[in-house]
Amino acid sequence: MNHPVAVRALDTFVYRCPLDTPVQTSFGIMLDRPMVVVRVTDQDGHQGWGEIWCNFPMVGAEHRARLVESVFRAQLVDREFESPAAAYQALEAGTRVLALQSAEPGPFAQCLSGIDLALWDLCARRAGQPLWRYLGGDTDRIPVYASGLNPTAPERLAAARAAQGYTRFKLKIGFGAERDLANLAALRDTLGEQASLMVDVNQGWTLEQAWEQLPALNRLGLKWIEEPLLCTAPWSDWRALAALTDIPVSAGENLMGEERFREAIDSGALSILQPDVAKWGGLSRGLPLAKAINDAGLRYFPHYLGGGIGLLASGHLLAAVGGDGALEVDANPNPLRTELAGALNRVEEGMASLGDAPGIGPLDGLDALDRYRAG
């Protein structure tokens, strides 16, 4: 596949959308929903769009945008690369020392990921192909699941998403056994036995806490338990936890680097891996990683909790690689998602269709988001 890129402009746009109901996790609360959009323009005026992960800390969105403008722009604009993957490699090498010197390898990786998403979108739009097909996929149909169910009356939001066609639901836990179990019972009562339920601890347990709390969860038929331990915990701890439960264990959104993901694949502790293409690797690293996960007999479930552009890119990657995974779609209201990811707003029996429009699809909703522009 021939996909050279010659970038003539690199722009960022920061958005912030206030929340009526804050998003709660075991480690903190999101008071608004941020989004950093990246736009690349080539020498012929073609454009591509990407998104940079920026949920935490609260000032993260503006910080990432300034990094792109002050560091990455000079390394990308007015240069030609044989492919987005070649651009990724060059920008990673060109910023490696600075990322270490500033002790910010995470934010640098996130900026690079968003730029990479935009370059792949540009190439697919230029070719007149939907991104999922440009990446080698043969169908635009993907399973989806409703994520981000808060610990306060989660059954209400879940019921609303079930009415919209969702059949899979993920609850945030780590708020004490009594509250967690009551929430799971309320979800089961509301959604019925046919619904698939998953839980996300958001790195909220120690191995000792897992030992205490897993027995009660083991009886509930959960499809997976996500990030029960710190992402930096030794793989021996993850294997010890996996031995305590028949629930599939998942992780990946907070791993970074090919070596760390290879360790995760080989760890023997995980059944599901959940890399986030807007947080590390973009599509240049995310596509081979997703294929490696599937080839290893594990399941690839892309992580995503942000705006609509990164969500669409994640969905197109899932469609391209196939497998048994499903796309994570935040269940909470967020116009930064719904105004952009129109194709994913229509769910039928737990499935969505990405369509045949070039790239990640039309982004007409950007105009409607002007009122949320923060930079």
C-alpha positions in Angstrom: 0.0 0.0 0.0 1.4 3.4 -1.0 0.6 6.1 1.5 3.3 8.8 1.5 2.6 11.9 3.5 3.9 15.5 3.1 2.5 17.7 5.9 2.2 21.4 5.3 0.2 22.3 8.4 -0.4 20.9 11.9 -3.1 22.4 14.0 -4.7 21.7 17.4 -8.0 22.5 18.9 -9.0 22.2 22.6 -12.6 21.6 23.8 -14.1 21.4 27.2 -17.7 20.4 27.9 -19.1 20.8 31.4 -20.8 17.9 33.1 -24.1 17.8 35.0 -23.0 14.5 36.5 -19.2 14.1 37.1 -17.6 10.9 36.0 -16.4 9.0 39.1 -13.6 6.5 39.2 -11.8 4.8 42.1 -8.9 7.3 41.8 -10.7 10.6 41.0 -13.5 12.6 39.5 -13.8 14.2 36.1 -15.7 17.5 36.4 -15.8 18.2 32.6 -15.0 16.3 29.4 -12.0 17.6 27.5 -10.9 16.8 23.9 -7.7 17.8 22.0 -8.2 17.5 18.2 -5.3 17.3 15.8 -5.7 18.4 12.1 -3.0 17.7 9.5 -3.1 19.2 6.0 -0.9 17.9 3.2 0.6 19.7 0.2 -2.6 19.2 -1.9 -5.0 20.5 0.8 -6.2 17.0 2.0 -6.9 16.9 5.7 -6.9 14.3 8.4 -8.1 14.3 11.9 -6.9 12.7 15.1 -7.4 13.0 18.9 -5.0 13.1 21.8 -5.9 11.4 25.2 -6.1 14.2 27.8 -8.5 13.1 30.6 -6.1 13.7 33.5 -5.0 15.9 35.1 -7.7 18.6 34.7 -5.2 20.8 32.9 -4.0 18.0 30.6 -5.8 19.1 27.4 -4.1 22.5 27.2 -0.8 21.0 28.0 -1.0 18.4 25.2 -2.0 21.0 22.7 0.9 23.2 23.6 3.3 20.2 23.3 2.1 19.6 19.8 2.5 23.2 18.8 5.9 23.8 20.5 7.6 20.5 19.9 6.0 18.3 17.3 5.0 20.9 14.7 8.5 21.8 13.8 9.4 18.1 13.4 6.5 17.3 11.1 5.6 20.3 9.0 7.3 20.7 5.6 8.8 17.2 5.8 7.9 14.2 3.6 7.6 10.6 4.9 6.9 7.4 3.0 4.1 6.5 5.4 2.4 7.5 8.7 4.4 4.7 10.3 7.6 6.3 9.0 6.5 9.7 10.4 5.7 8.0 13.7 9.1 6.5 13.9 10.9 9.8 13.0 8.9 11.9 15.5 9.4 9.3 18.2 13.1 9.3 17.7 13.2 13.1 17.4 11.5 13.6 20.7 12.8 10.7 22.7 15.4 12.6 24.7 13.2 15.6 25.4 10.4 13.3 26.6 12.9 11.8 29.1 14.5 15.1 30.0 11.1 16.5 30.9 10.0 13.3 32.6 6.9 13.3 30.4 7.0 10.2 28.3 3.3 9.7 28.7 2.2 13.1 27.3 4.7 12.9 24.5 3.4 9.5 23.5 -0.2 10.8 23.6 0.6 13.7 21.4 2.4 11.4 18.9 -0.6 9.1 19.0 -3.1 11.8 18.0 -0.8 13.0 15.2 -0.5 9.5 13.9 -4.3 9.0 13.9 -4.6 12.2 11.9 -2.1 11.0 9.3 -3.8 7.7 8.8 -7.2 9.5 8.5 -5.6 11.8 5.9 -4.3 8.9 3.8 -7.6 7.0 3.9 -9.6 10.2 2.9 -7.1 10.9 0.1 -7.6 7.3 -1.1 -11.4 7.7 -0.9 -11.7 4.7 1.4 -13.1 4.2 4.9 -10.3 3.8 7.3 -11.4 0.2 8.2 -11.1 -0.9 4.6 -7.8 1.1 4.1 -6.4 -0.8 7.0 -7.4 -4.2 5.5 -10.8 -4.9 7.0 -13.7 -6.5 5.2 -16.7 -5.3 7.3 -17.8 -2.1 9.0 -19.9 -3.9 11.5 -18.5 -4.0 15.1 -19.8 -5.0 18.5 -20.0 -2.2 21.1 -20.5 -1.9 24.8 -21.7 0.8 27.2 -18.9 1.9 29.5 -18.3 4.4 32.3 -21.3 3.5 34.5 -20.7 5.5 37.7 -21.3 4.0 41.2 -24.3 6.3 41.8 -27.5 4.7 40.5 -25.8 3.1 37.5 -28.9 1.2 36.6 -30.6 4.4 35.4 -28.0 5.1 32.8 -27.7 1.5 31.9 -31.4 1.2 31.3 -31.3 4.2 29.0 -28.5 2.7 26.9 -30.3 -0.7 26.8 -33.2 1.1 25.3 -30.9 2.4 22.6 -29.7 -1.1 21.7 -26.8 -1.9 24.0 -26.4 -5.4 25.3 -23.1 -5.1 27.2 -22.3 -2.9 30.1 -19.3 -2.0 32.3 -19.5 -0.8 35.8 -16.9 1.1 37.7 -16.1 -0.5 41.0 -13.5 -0.1 43.8 -15.8 1.9 46.1 -16.2 -0.8 48.8 -17.6 -4.3 48.5 -21.0 -3.4 49.8 -21.6 -0.6 47.3 -20.0 -2.5 44.4 -22.2 -5.6 45.0 -25.4 -3.6 45.4 -24.7 -1.8 42.1 -24.1 -5.1 40.3 -27.3 -6.5 41.7 -29.2 -3.4 40.6 -27.8 -3.7 37.1 -28.8 -7.3 36.9 -32.3 -6.7 38.1 -32.7 -3.8 35.6 -31.0 -5.4 32.6 -32.0 -9.0 33.0 -29.9 -12.2 32.8 -29.2 -11.8 29.1 -27.1 -8.7 29.5 -23.3 -9.0 29.6 -21.8 -7.3 32.7 -18.2 -6.3 33.2 -16.4 -4.3 35.9 -13.5 -1.9 36.0 -11.5 -1.3 39.2 -9.3 1.4 37.6 -6.2 0.1 39.4 -8.0 0.4 42.7 -7.0 -2.8 44.5 -3.9 -4.3 46.1 -3.5 -8.0 45.7 -4.7 -8.4 49.3 -7.9 -6.5 48.5 -8.4 -8.6 45.4 -8.1 -11.7 47.5 -10.8 -10.4 49.8 -13.3 -9.2 47.2 -13.0 -11.6 44.3 -15.0 -14.5 46.0 -18.2 -12.4 45.9 -17.7 -11.4 42.3 -16.8 -14.9 41.1 -20.5 -15.9 41.4 -21.9 -13.2 39.2 -21.0 -14.3 35.7 -19.0 -11.3 34.8 -17.4 -11.2 31.4 -14.2 -9.6 32.7 -12.6 -7.6 35.5 -10.5 -4.7 34.3 -7.3 -3.3 35.9 -7.8 -4.7 39.4 -4.1 -3.9 40.1 -1.7 -1.1 39.4 -0.5 -1.2 35.8 3.1 -1.2 37.2 2.4 -4.3 39.5 4.7 -7.2 38.7 3.3 -9.8 36.4 3.7 -12.3 39.3 1.0 -10.4 41.2 -1.3 -10.4 38.1 -0.8 -14.1 37.7 -1.6 -14.6 41.4 -4.8 -12.6 41.0 -5.8 -14.5 37.9 -5.4 -17.7 39.8 -8.0 -16.5 42.3 -10.8 -16.1 39.8 -12.5 -17.6 36.8 -13.4 -14.1 35.6 -11.2 -13.1 32.6 -8.8 -10.4 33.6 -8.2 -7.4 31.4 -5.7 -4.5 31.2 -3.8 -2.4 28.7 -5.1 1.2 28.7 -2.2 2.3 30.9 0.6 0.2 29.3 3.0 2.0 27.1 5.6 0.7 24.7 6.0 -2.4 22.6 8.1 -4.2 25.2 5.5 -3.7 27.9 2.7 -5.0 25.7 4.7 -8.0 24.6 5.2 -8.8 28.3 1.5 -8.5 28.8 0.7 -10.8 26.0 3.2 -13.3 27.3 2.3 -12.9 31.0 -0.2 -15.7 31.2 -2.3 -13.4 33.5 -4.5 -11.6 30.9 -7.3 -12.9 28.7 -8.1 -9.5 27.2 -5.8 -6.6 26.2 -7.1 -3.0 25.9 -4.6 -0.6 24.3 -5.8 2.9 23.7 -4.7 4.3 20.3 -5.0 7.9 21.4 -2.8 7.2 24.5 0.0 5.2 23.0 1.0 4.0 19.5 -1.7 5.5 17.3 -2.5 3.2 14.4 1.1 2.7 13.4 1.8 0.7 16.5 -1.8 -0.1 17.3 -2.6 -2.1 14.2 0.3 -4.6 14.5 -0.3 -4.8 18.3 -4.0 -5.6 17.8 -3.1 -8.3 15.3 -0.5 -9.7 17.7 -3.1 -9.9 20.5 -5.5 -11.8 18.4 -2.8 -14.1 17.0 -1.8 -14.9 20.6 -5.2 -16.3 21.3 -6.2 -13.4 23.5 -8.9 -10.9 22.8 -8.5 -7.3 21.6 -10.9 -4.8 23.1 -9.9 -1.2 22.3 -10.0 1.1 25.3 -11.4 4.6 24.7 -12.9 7.3 26.9 -12.8 10.7 25.1 -14.3 12.5 22.2 -15.7 11.2 19.0 -12.7 11.4 16.7 -10.6 9.0 18.8 -13.6 6.8 19.3 -14.1 6.5 15.5 -10.5 5.7 14.9 -10.7 3.0 17.6 -13.8 1.5 16.0 -12.2 1.5 12.5 -9.1 -0.3 13.9 -11.3 -2.9 15.6 -13.2 -3.5 12.3 -9.9 -3.8 10.4 -8.4 -6.5 12.7 -11.6 -8.4 13.6 -11.7 -10.9 16.4 -14.1 -11.3 19.3 -13.6 -7.8 20.8 -16.1 -4.9 21.2 -15.6 -1.2 21.1 -15.9 0.7 24.4 -18.4 3.6 24.1 -18.8 5.9 27.1 -22.4 5.7 28.3 -22.4 9.2 29.9 -23.7 12.2 27.9 -21.0 13.9 26.0 -21.6 16.1 23.0 -17.9 16.0 22.2 -18.6 12.3 21.3 -22.1 12.3 20.0 -21.8 15.3 17.7 -18.8 13.7 15.9 -19.3 9.9 16.1 -22.7 9.8 14.3 -22.2 6.3 13.0 -21.7 5.0 16.5 -24.8 6.7 17.8 -27.0 4.1 16.2 -26.8 0.7 18.0 -28.9 -2.3 17.2 -28.6 -5.5 19.3 -25.2 -4.5 20.5 -23.8 -3.7 17.1 -22.9 -0.6 15.1 -21.9 0.2 11.6 -19.1 2.6 10.6 -20.2 3.2 7.1 -18.3 3.6 3.8 -17.4 7.3 4.0 -13.7 8.1 3.5 -11.4 8.1 6.5 -13.1 8.0 9.9 -16.2 9.5 8.3 -17.8 13.0 8.1 -17.0 15.4 11.0 -19.8 17.9 10.3 -20.5 18.1 14.0 -17.3 20.1 14.6 -19.2 23.3 13.9 -21.7 22.6 16.6 -18.9 22.2 19.1 -17.6 25.8 18.7 -19.2 26.8 22.0 -17.0 24.3 23.8 -13.7 25.6 22.3 -11.2 26.4 24.9 -8.2 26.9 22.7 
